[in-house]
C-alpha cells in the first residue's frame, strides 16, 4: 500500500475556513479568517484567489443567489451574500466585486440566506 501526497502551489487559506459553497458540481468557493475568498476547481485542481477582503471583515457564512428556476441545464449563480462578524452583510459578485455592504446588526451576523425566488434575504 502506498500513500500519495501532493502539495498545491496555488493560493490556499492560511487561517480558519469559516464557510464553503458550491456553484456547480465542479466549482467550490471558500472564505477564511485570512480575509480571502478562494475558488476551487475540482476537475482541474486549480485554485484562484477571487478577492482579498478588508482586514476588518471576518466572514462567517455565505449563500449563493438562487439559480434560474425551470432551466434544464446547470446554470451558475452570479452573486452571493456574505455575513461577517462586524454586524454587516455584503453582496459580492462571482468575480469578487463587493456590490453593497449593509449594516444589519450590532453583533455578528451568523447566517444569511436568500429566499427561494432570490427577492429577499
N, C-alpha and C positions, 0 to 999 in steps of 0.2 A: 504494500500500500504506500502511495506517495501523496504528499501534501504539496499542492501547487500554490504559491503565494505570489501575488503581484502588487506592486506599489504604483499608484496613479501619480503622474507628473502634472496632471491638470489641477485646476483650483479645487480645493476642498475646505471644509469648515475647520476652524481652529478652536471653537468653543462648543457649548451645548447646542444641539439641534433641537429647536422647540416645536417645529411643525413641518409637515411634508404634505404634498398634494399631487395627485395625478392629473395630467391634462389629456393624455391618451394612454394606451396600453404600453407605449414605449418611452414616455416622457414624464419625468418626475421633477418637481420643484421642492427645494428645502430652504428654510430660514433658520438662522442661528444667532446666538448671542454675540457672535463676531460681526454682526450688522451686515451680513451678506445674504443675498438670495442667489442660489445656485441652481442651474438647470442640469439635470442628469438624463442623458440619452442611453437607454438600456440596450439598444441594438448595436450602437457604435462604441459604447463605453466612453463617450465624450462627456466632459463636464464643462460648463460655462458659467462664469460669474455674470449674473444678469444685472444686479445693482448692488452698490455699496450704500447702505442706509446711513443717515446721520448718526453720530455717536450717541445721541440721547434716545434713539429708538431701539428698544429691545423687543423683538417680535415674540408674540405669544401664540397666535393662531392665524390661519388664513383659510379662505374659502373661495373657490373659483366661481365666477359668474356662470349661471346655468347655461348649458349648451343649447343650441337651437332645438326646439321641440318638433317632432314629426319628421325629422330628416333621417333618412335611412343610413347614409354614410356617416362615418365618425367625424365629427367636427371638433375643433379645438376652441376652448374658451379663450377670450382675448384679454380679460382683466380679472383681478381678484381683490377681495377686501383683506387687509392685513390689520390685525389688532395688536396693540402694544401695551407695555407696562406704564406708559405715561398718560393713560386715560384717553388716548386717541385711537381712531381707526383711519386707515389710509386706503384709498382706492389706487391701485397700481396696475399699469398695463403689462401685458405679457413681455414687452420689450424692456421693462424696468423703469418706466417713467412714472413718478408719483403724480397722479392726476389731481388728487384732492386729499387733504387731511382735515379731519373733523374732531374737535374736542368733544368727547362724548361723556366722560365720567371724571370724577375726582381721583379715582384709583385706577388700577389696571383693568383693561378690557380683556376678559378671559376668553371670550369666544365671539365670533362674528359669522353669521350665516345669511345668505341670500334666500329670499323666498323662492318658490318653485318657478315663478314666472320671471324672476330677476327684476322685479319692480320695487322691491323694498329690502331693507336689511333688518 
